[in-house]
Amino acid sequence: MARSKPYSPGAPAAIPEEEIIFSLKDDFVWASWPDTHAAVRLGRHDVVAAMMEDFLAQDALGRQLTSRPQHWIDPH
């Protein structure tokens, strides 16, 4: 896993969700943030990759469904 820079109190604050670093160590995926020592082990590479693929597929479907006009049929 890549080392991050030590925290600097005078440094401008970054937006954490815009700078997530994903890394792989010993077949486990980790999420970390620049300028911190915080890291979260997300899980085994194969499991995390499958979850990310599923999330992206659901996101794409959701965007498709919300971007087209809805034609509601009155059941009565």
Secondary structure, 3 states (H helix, E strand, C coil): CCCCCCCCCCCCCCCHHHCCEEEEECCEEEEECCCCCCEEEEEEHHHHHHHHHHHHHHHHHHHHHHHCCCCCCCCC
